[in-house]
Amino acid sequence: MTVRIADGARKRALRRTGWTEVHVQAAGATDAVVAVLEQVAAELTARFVSPVYPKPDGAFFAMDEQGVRRDVLAALPDLVASRLQAAGVGDAVVDIPAPPADASLANVREDGPAVFLWLFPPPPPVAFPQVAESSVPDAWVDTALEWLTRAMPAGQPIRGDSGNREFTVDPHRLPDVVAAHRRSAVRVVLAAGDDGAVRAVTLDFAGFEPSVRLALAGSRLDDEALAGAVEELAAVARRQAASVAYAYVSVDQWMQGLWHLGTDWCLVGGPQAEHLTLLCDEVVFDAFPYQVLGPGHLGRLGGIPPGGAALAAGRAEVVIGTTDDWLFVDRAQWDPMELGRGYSPPRRNPTIREDARRLLEPCMVLDATGEAWALRTARAQRG
């Protein structure tokens, strides 16, 4: 019995696809394999190295190739093989698999309808957008993981996506996975449940646009379940209000929001939502059923608007309409042409979003006016 390297693994290690995974298959020796891979991963100089993920027949880790020399990548399969032999693992296969054509929880992306909570911390200084240390509070992460694992069937692994590469992880290892992504200031998406009802979170530790997202989606969710999710996630935002710069609860068509920040506002003259994250303490991204606004928003609005109530630390919550107003009409009434242009399906109350936009108009900026750019420039000049 020997440790061997899979056919083509050395060549695949040199392909520079942006992301490399190191897999070891060794049935019955998972603990030893994990220990070896953790030792190898700790020695790498990559921008990001994931935790080591155990699997039934071995383990693997992933890394961003940036910062890793070509000779190190070329030697990686042989290094792992020699370390396994030194550790007494006598029957194993080391592989660098080719990247999948379409990874990153593709089936979850299309799950819907979906209810999201978005939490944004105070934005970093625009003059120094790529801060090294994430500003996402630990309490938000704890809340997100509790939401994710609540009512999970015993023994079910968590599905994850890091850098467009999928993995699975046991719930008890979640803190290690999250800590590794926080240290590297990158995003991780985690999901639990089946296609009929999926709980998911995105923990985005990037210094440029940090955020935490909690979501529930699935074809089995009826109106009562969706309304309950809106209320529950609004309660989470309310509890975290003192530490948020901006937060909102949305009802979306699907789970794309786990990966992409986008709203319909950019389709009717507003900037892309990604361009507003650095201004989230004074502008809103669009109109939603529930929002938490900070002092900067309230200053623009001239106080708490109708439908609002004061919260801790100078924040206020704004509830607009009922959850039923924001739910979508039956699929038979959806216009494929409108969906093809990127619009959300029509809401049951056809005027709810426009009514809400008028209410929040002082906090909404238009691309044509250049206001968002002017605000960012002014902040950069202030330093």
C-alpha positions as CSV (number, residue, x, y, z in Angstrom):
1,M,0.0,0.0,0.0
2,T,1.4,3.4,-1.0
3,V,0.5,7.0,-1.3
4,R,0.1,7.9,-5.0
5,I,-0.6,11.1,-6.9
6,A,-3.7,11.1,-9.2
7,D,-3.0,11.2,-12.9
8,G,-2.7,14.7,-14.2
9,A,-2.7,16.3,-10.7
10,R,0.8,17.9,-11.2
11,K,-0.3,19.5,-14.4
12,R,-3.6,20.7,-12.9
13,A,-1.7,22.3,-10.0
14,L,0.0,24.6,-12.6
15,R,-3.1,25.7,-14.5
16,R,-3.5,29.0,-12.5
17,T,-7.3,28.9,-12.5
18,G,-7.3,31.3,-9.5
19,W,-8.4,28.7,-7.0
20,T,-6.7,25.4,-6.1
21,E,-8.1,22.5,-4.1
22,V,-5.9,19.8,-2.6
23,H,-7.8,16.6,-2.0
24,V,-6.7,13.4,-0.3
25,Q,-8.6,10.2,-0.5
26,A,-7.8,7.8,2.3
27,A,-10.6,5.8,3.7
28,G,-10.3,5.1,7.5
29,A,-7.5,7.7,8.0
30,T,-9.4,10.9,8.1
31,D,-7.9,12.3,11.3
32,A,-4.4,11.7,10.1
33,V,-5.1,13.2,6.7
34,V,-6.7,16.3,8.3
35,A,-3.6,16.8,10.5
36,V,-1.2,16.6,7.5
37,L,-3.3,18.9,5.4
38,E,-3.5,21.5,8.2
39,Q,0.3,21.4,8.5
40,V,0.7,21.9,4.8
41,A,-1.9,24.7,4.6
42,A,-0.3,26.6,7.4
43,E,3.0,26.7,5.5
44,L,1.5,28.3,2.3
45,T,1.8,32.0,1.6
46,A,-1.5,32.3,-0.3
47,R,-3.8,35.3,0.1
48,F,-6.5,32.9,1.4
49,V,-6.3,29.3,2.6
50,S,-9.5,27.6,3.8
51,P,-9.8,25.4,6.8
52,V,-9.3,21.7,6.1
53,Y,-12.7,20.1,5.5
54,P,-13.1,16.4,6.4
55,K,-15.1,14.1,4.2
56,P,-16.1,10.5,4.5
57,D,-13.1,9.2,2.6
58,G,-10.5,11.8,3.4
59,A,-10.2,15.6,3.5
60,F,-9.4,18.7,1.4
61,F,-8.6,22.4,1.6
62,A,-8.7,25.2,-0.9
63,M,-6.6,28.3,-1.5
64,D,-6.4,31.4,-3.6
65,E,-3.3,31.0,-5.9
66,Q,-2.4,34.7,-5.6
67,G,0.9,35.1,-3.9
68,V,2.0,31.4,-4.4
69,R,5.1,30.8,-6.5
70,R,4.8,28.5,-9.5
71,D,7.4,26.1,-8.1
72,V,5.5,25.8,-4.8
73,L,2.3,24.9,-6.8
74,A,4.2,22.4,-8.9
75,A,5.6,20.7,-5.8
76,L,2.3,20.7,-3.8
77,P,1.1,17.2,-4.7
78,D,4.4,15.6,-3.9
79,L,4.8,17.6,-0.7
80,V,1.4,16.3,0.5
81,A,2.2,12.7,-0.5
82,S,5.5,12.8,1.3
83,R,3.9,14.2,4.5
84,L,1.2,11.5,4.4
85,Q,3.9,8.8,4.2
86,A,5.8,10.3,7.1
87,A,2.6,10.4,9.1
88,G,2.1,6.7,8.5
89,V,-0.8,7.0,6.1
90,G,-0.2,4.0,3.9
91,D,-3.0,4.0,1.3
92,A,-4.0,7.4,-0.1
93,V,-4.5,9.3,-3.3
94,V,-3.5,13.0,-3.6
95,D,-5.4,15.0,-6.2
96,I,-5.7,18.6,-7.5
97,P,-9.1,18.3,-9.2
98,A,-10.1,20.4,-12.2
99,P,-12.5,23.2,-11.2
100,P,-16.2,22.4,-11.9
101,A,-17.9,24.1,-14.8
102,D,-20.7,25.5,-12.6
103,A,-20.2,25.4,-8.9
104,S,-21.3,27.5,-5.9
105,L,-24.6,26.0,-4.9
106,A,-26.2,26.6,-8.3
107,N,-29.5,25.0,-7.2
108,V,-29.8,27.3,-4.2
109,R,-29.4,30.4,-6.4
110,E,-32.7,29.7,-8.0
111,D,-34.7,28.8,-4.9
112,G,-37.6,31.2,-4.2
113,P,-39.5,33.1,-3.2
114,A,-36.9,34.4,-0.6
115,V,-36.9,36.7,2.4
116,F,-33.6,38.4,3.1
117,L,-32.2,40.5,6.0
118,W,-29.2,42.6,5.1
119,L,-27.0,44.1,7.9
120,F,-24.4,46.8,7.0
121,P,-21.8,48.0,9.5
122,P,-20.5,51.6,9.3
123,P,-18.7,52.0,6.0
124,P,-14.9,52.3,6.0
125,P,-13.3,55.6,4.9
126,V,-13.6,56.0,1.2
127,A,-10.0,57.1,0.9
128,F,-8.9,53.7,2.3
129,P,-11.5,51.2,1.0
130,Q,-9.5,48.0,1.2
131,V,-9.2,47.9,5.0
132,A,-7.5,44.7,6.2
133,E,-9.7,44.1,9.3
134,S,-13.4,43.4,8.9
135,S,-15.9,45.6,10.7
136,V,-18.5,42.9,10.9
137,P,-19.4,42.5,14.7
138,D,-19.1,39.1,16.3
139,A,-22.7,39.3,17.5
140,W,-23.9,39.4,13.9
141,V,-21.9,36.3,13.0
142,D,-23.3,34.5,16.1
143,T,-26.8,35.5,15.1
144,A,-26.3,34.3,11.5
145,L,-25.0,30.9,12.5
146,E,-27.8,30.4,15.0
147,W,-30.3,31.3,12.2
148,L,-28.6,28.9,9.8
149,T,-28.5,25.9,12.1
150,R,-31.9,26.3,13.8
151,A,-34.1,23.2,13.3
152,M,-31.5,21.5,11.2
153,P,-31.9,17.7,11.0
154,A,-29.3,16.0,13.1
155,G,-26.2,14.9,11.1
156,Q,-26.9,17.0,8.1
157,P,-23.8,18.9,6.8
158,I,-23.7,22.6,5.9
159,R,-23.2,23.4,2.3
160,G,-20.8,26.2,1.6
161,D,-19.3,28.4,-1.1
162,S,-16.0,30.2,-0.9
163,G,-14.5,31.8,-3.9
164,N,-17.0,30.0,-6.2
165,R,-15.9,26.6,-4.8
166,E,-18.3,24.3,-3.0
167,F,-17.6,22.4,0.2
168,T,-19.5,20.7,3.0
169,V,-18.8,21.1,6.7
170,D,-20.1,19.7,9.9
171,P,-21.9,22.2,12.0
172,H,-19.5,21.9,14.9
173,R,-16.7,23.1,12.6
174,L,-18.5,26.3,11.5
175,P,-16.6,28.6,14.0
176,D,-13.3,27.5,12.4
177,V,-14.6,28.0,8.9
178,V,-15.9,31.5,9.8
179,A,-12.7,32.5,11.6
180,A,-10.5,31.6,8.6
181,H,-12.7,33.7,6.3
182,R,-12.6,36.6,8.7
183,R,-8.8,36.5,8.9
184,S,-8.6,36.6,5.1
185,A,-11.3,39.3,4.7
186,V,-13.3,37.3,2.2
187,R,-16.9,36.1,1.7
188,V,-18.4,32.8,2.6
189,V,-21.9,31.6,1.8
190,L,-23.4,28.8,3.9
191,A,-26.7,27.0,3.4
192,A,-28.7,24.3,5.2
193,G,-32.0,22.5,4.3
194,D,-33.4,21.1,1.1
195,D,-34.7,22.8,-2.0
196,G,-38.1,23.2,-0.6
197,A,-37.0,25.3,2.4
198,V,-33.4,26.6,2.6
199,R,-31.9,28.7,5.3
200,A,-28.7,30.5,4.2
201,V,-26.3,33.2,5.3
202,T,-23.6,35.2,3.7
203,L,-20.8,36.5,5.8
204,D,-18.9,39.1,3.8
205,F,-15.8,40.1,5.6
206,A,-14.3,42.1,2.8
207,G,-13.1,45.5,4.0
208,F,-14.6,47.3,0.9
209,E,-18.3,46.3,1.4
210,P,-18.7,44.2,4.5
211,S,-22.2,42.8,5.3
212,V,-24.1,39.9,6.8
213,R,-27.1,38.4,5.1
214,L,-29.7,36.0,6.5
215,A,-32.2,34.3,4.1
216,L,-35.0,31.8,4.0
217,A,-36.3,30.5,0.6
218,G,-38.0,27.6,-1.0
219,S,-41.0,26.4,-3.0
220,R,-42.7,25.0,0.2
221,L,-43.0,28.4,1.8
222,D,-46.5,29.7,1.8
223,D,-47.7,33.2,2.6
224,E,-47.8,32.5,6.3
225,A,-44.2,31.2,6.3
226,L,-43.0,34.2,4.3
227,A,-44.8,36.7,6.6
228,G,-43.3,34.9,9.6
229,A,-39.8,35.2,8.1
230,V,-40.2,38.9,7.5
231,E,-41.3,39.4,11.1
232,E,-38.5,37.2,12.5
233,L,-35.8,38.9,10.5
234,A,-37.1,42.3,11.3
235,A,-36.8,41.4,15.0
236,V,-33.2,40.4,14.4
237,A,-32.5,43.8,12.8
238,R,-34.2,45.5,15.7
239,R,-32.0,43.7,18.2
240,Q,-28.8,44.6,16.3
241,A,-29.9,48.2,15.5
242,A,-27.4,49.9,17.7
243,S,-24.5,48.5,15.7
244,V,-25.9,48.8,12.2
245,A,-25.3,51.7,9.8
246,Y,-28.2,50.4,7.7
247,A,-30.4,47.3,7.5
248,Y,-33.3,46.1,5.5
249,V,-35.6,43.1,5.0
250,S,-36.6,42.3,1.4
251,V,-38.9,39.9,-0.3
252,D,-37.0,38.6,-3.4
253,Q,-37.7,36.3,-6.4
254,W,-34.8,34.0,-5.5
255,M,-31.6,33.6,-3.6
256,Q,-29.2,35.4,-5.9
257,G,-28.8,38.0,-3.1
258,L,-26.5,35.5,-1.3
259,W,-23.9,36.4,-3.9
260,H,-25.0,39.7,-5.4
261,L,-26.2,43.0,-4.0
262,G,-28.8,44.3,-6.4
263,T,-32.2,46.1,-6.4
264,D,-34.7,47.3,-9.0
265,W,-33.7,50.9,-8.2
266,C,-30.8,50.7,-10.7
267,L,-33.4,49.9,-13.4
268,V,-35.2,53.2,-13.0
269,G,-32.4,55.6,-12.7
270,G,-30.6,54.7,-9.5
271,P,-27.0,53.6,-9.2
272,Q,-26.0,50.0,-8.8
273,A,-26.5,49.0,-5.1
274,E,-22.8,48.1,-4.9
275,H,-21.9,51.7,-5.6
276,L,-23.9,52.8,-2.5
277,T,-22.4,50.6,0.2
278,L,-19.8,53.2,1.1
279,L,-22.7,55.6,1.6
280,C,-25.0,53.2,3.5
281,D,-25.1,55.4,6.6
282,E,-27.0,58.1,4.8
283,V,-28.6,56.8,1.6
284,V,-30.9,53.8,1.1
285,F,-30.6,51.2,-1.7
286,D,-34.3,51.1,-2.5
287,A,-37.7,50.8,-0.8
288,F,-38.4,47.6,1.2
289,P,-41.0,46.3,3.7
290,Y,-38.7,47.0,6.7
291,Q,-35.6,49.2,7.1
292,V,-33.4,50.3,10.0
293,L,-32.1,53.9,9.4
294,G,-29.3,55.7,11.1
295,P,-28.7,59.3,12.1
296,G,-27.5,60.2,8.6
297,H,-30.7,58.9,7.0
298,L,-32.9,60.6,9.5
299,G,-31.0,63.9,9.0
300,R,-31.9,63.8,5.3
301,L,-35.5,62.9,6.0
302,G,-35.9,65.6,8.6
303,G,-36.8,63.1,11.3
304,I,-38.5,59.7,11.6
305,P,-40.9,59.3,8.7
306,P,-44.5,58.0,8.9
307,G,-44.5,54.3,9.7
308,G,-41.3,54.7,11.7
309,A,-40.4,54.3,15.4
310,A,-37.3,55.2,17.4
311,L,-34.7,52.5,18.2
312,A,-31.5,52.5,20.2
313,A,-28.5,54.7,19.5
314,G,-30.3,57.2,17.3
315,R,-31.7,54.6,14.9
316,A,-35.2,54.2,13.7
317,E,-37.2,51.4,12.1
318,V,-39.5,52.1,9.2
319,V,-42.3,49.6,8.3
320,I,-44.0,50.3,4.9
321,G,-47.2,48.5,4.1
322,T,-47.9,44.9,5.1
323,T,-46.0,41.8,4.1
324,D,-48.8,40.8,1.8
325,D,-48.4,44.1,-0.1
326,W,-44.8,43.0,-0.9
327,L,-45.4,39.4,-1.9
328,F,-45.5,38.6,-5.6
329,V,-48.6,37.9,-7.6
330,D,-49.1,34.4,-9.0
331,R,-46.6,33.2,-11.5
332,A,-49.2,33.1,-14.2
333,Q,-49.3,36.9,-14.1
334,W,-45.5,37.4,-14.5
335,D,-44.4,39.1,-17.6
336,P,-41.4,37.2,-19.2
337,M,-40.3,40.3,-21.0
338,E,-40.1,42.3,-17.8
339,L,-38.2,39.5,-16.0
340,G,-35.8,39.3,-18.9
341,R,-34.9,42.9,-18.5
342,G,-34.1,42.3,-14.8
343,Y,-37.2,43.5,-13.1
344,S,-38.7,41.7,-10.1
345,P,-42.2,40.1,-10.6
346,P,-45.1,42.4,-9.8
347,R,-46.1,42.8,-6.2
348,R,-49.6,42.2,-4.9
349,N,-49.9,45.9,-4.1
350,P,-48.8,47.3,-7.5
351,T,-48.0,50.8,-6.0
352,I,-46.3,49.7,-2.8
353,R,-42.7,50.2,-4.0
354,E,-43.4,53.6,-5.7
355,D,-45.3,54.8,-2.6
356,A,-42.3,53.7,-0.4
357,R,-39.8,55.4,-2.7
358,R,-41.6,58.7,-2.4
359,L,-41.6,58.4,1.3
360,L,-37.8,57.8,1.4
361,E,-37.0,60.1,-1.6
362,P,-34.5,62.3,0.3
363,C,-32.4,59.2,1.0
364,M,-32.5,57.9,-2.6
365,V,-29.9,59.1,-5.2
366,L,-30.0,59.1,-9.0
367,D,-27.3,58.2,-11.4
368,A,-28.1,61.1,-13.6
369,T,-27.5,63.7,-10.8
370,G,-24.1,62.2,-9.9
371,E,-25.0,62.6,-6.3
372,A,-23.6,59.3,-5.2
373,W,-20.2,60.1,-6.8
374,A,-20.2,63.6,-5.3
375,L,-20.9,62.2,-1.8
376,R,-18.1,59.6,-2.1
377,T,-15.7,62.3,-3.4
378,A,-16.5,64.6,-0.5
379,R,-15.9,61.8,2.0
380,A,-12.6,61.0,0.4
381,Q,-11.5,64.6,0.6
382,R,-12.4,64.7,4.3
383,G,-10.2,61.6,4.7
